[in-house]
């Protein structure tokens, strides 16, 4: 009997030790994590989660990839309404306030304090963006100035042009684009300039325009100011006056080819987007390329939309402690270093963005300009009505401008008036 008692005791002790170290027979906790991303991002995030699971054998993570943009928000809110929410979700700066307003995110202040997480090491702008009334909701993974002008060195060389200088301006960009826009023998056009989705923000902001009167407490949209209207017209002129940029109808006539496809194919000398295009470009581009910041406006000003993202815990999660572990892995120092090495994103922790992990000497080799670009960036206003304002009023008006059917003066003031009367002042 004494031998049996000893054996039972040993088993109990062993089970206690194993439980403390994580259940070797299976995960104790399963976390669902929602995110979005293209093919390269999926692989990067999956790799990070696999590393987390190895380091935390008691926690399993089920990744749920959802479509980006408004469909992502709709799916998240539908899951919550249906009683089937995820535990952790990726949140970007533009959509964040919708979730904050609906009070579905768990404040992270206590976790940050308990772990003594050095929030002061992050870029202040992205921390401020994810903080409302003193509550901090999203642990930032990256910061993203939407100001990256990728350029094809071979097209510049063929045209006998110098590459864009750090202090270049709108007129220099336009003149370069004019010289590099040519008809090809096969009937196609090589354009001097293109952008990913109709990116108007750097034009407006570098011309001295503003989104609203107060980013934290917006009461009036200012996107009908003279500075803004002038900026829209300048972008429109690139398509119809100077013909250096593909219009929406031209892209449609190409069978729905995206502007990034034109750049990859060597059919666009310059391409405006964000640094997130880097992994895809590294895999697909066959020519010599680099990048620089969007040029200064007519009065020497710089201005860009600051995007970025991170991870949040939903209030409904039954495992907030484990979810916090996942957040600190994906958006902590090691997670950001791993992400930086892929070229996908500019880390939200300044020291990592300034390190060889991000400044890796690989294309685009000149991306150090992004460290300074953050200083000129502007985040989206803190209102859950902003995306609705853009989608319902401003974008339809801009579509008429980009199609060449209307001048900005004809449609933008009315759209902004509707934003102010129907949304921001309600």
Phi, psi and omega in degrees: 000322180298321180294320180295317179299319180296319181296317179298318180299319179297320179296316180299315180297316181298316179296322178297317179296315181296321179296320178294332182267358185109144184283114183284347181267357180156162183291141175282328186228140174242125177254136173260131185233119180265143179202175171223170178157161177279187186302316182293322180293322180302313180297320181295313182292319179299319179298318179297317180294322177299320178295320178299316182295325177293323180282341182227075187298344178273359183236121173261152180230124176255112179279137178234104180276126180242160178295148184284170173075213183300321178301329178297311179299317180299318181293316179300313182292326177294318178298319180295314180298327181274003179074024182227052184281157174284172177269319185232142179220145172283137182230132175256165189297325184288326183267345189309313189293336175300315180289320180298317181295324181278357174060042182256354183259147179274125175299140185258003186307313183294322179293318178299316181293316182298317181272358182052044180293128183283075181301333181292351177277347180275158173300126183303324184298323182280330175293315179299322180298321184267018179239131179228122179052040177085352178265129182258123191246335188231126175276111188292138175263323184208166172232145191218089171295123181273079188211013188275115175259101175285145179219148182270108183297327183292322178292320176299315181298316181297326180275357180071031183253148173283151178293156182304131177279155181304331183256025182294166183230177182305313184296322177295320177298314180298315181296321176297316182298321178299315183290336183259359177273116185220152172276131181269158180304331182275006178093350178278171179242137167263117183270150179282333185211147175205160173224170194284321185212027185082054185279105183259341188302314180294332175295311182294311187290324179282350175264007179093004178282166179224153176292306186216177180286326182212116185297324182278328179225069185291131177238344183213128174282136183245021185279012172247016179292161177304323180296319180291314181299321178296322180292317177300317182295323179298316179295321177298320180297328178300329180274316193251332178271311182264341176056039181257357185227135181293134177278165177304321181291325178293319178295321178295322180293339178274009179087027179079020177297135178278159180296328177294328176295321178299318180295316180299322182280359182077024181253010174214124184286324180229147184216120182267127178196216178235169184295344180298345179285348189304307182303318180294317180295321179298327181281330192249332186282135182256351183255174179279128185216162179206191181210159175212175181280151173308141187290163177293151177283180183304330180260014178085010182273154173240150177186134182216157170287131173262114174256197182141170183203173179191196185241142181231158176254132176283145180300334183280353182298135177274356184227059184296327179296314178292324178297321177298322176301318179294318179301312184290340176281313184287326184245007176279188185300312182293319179297319180289326176296314180299319179294318181299322182295338178279343183084000187290323190212154173275118184302146178283341175273119188304314184298326179286322177297329181271359185265169177298344178299322178262314179274074193267000180078004178261161179302136356279119188292341183263018188288003176302338179302337181294333179296323179276331184299330180303326182294338182256008186272157180227127179278164176292150182296151178278082173206138178286356179266356188295310181297320177297321178300315181294312186290321187273331188236304186290314185297317176301324177291318179294327178301323178291327177289312182292335178282348180088004183279333184223154170273153180307320181300334184284330191233332186291314180305319180295318180297318180292323177299319178295320177301315184288322184275326187264339186235297189293332182261017178258000000 
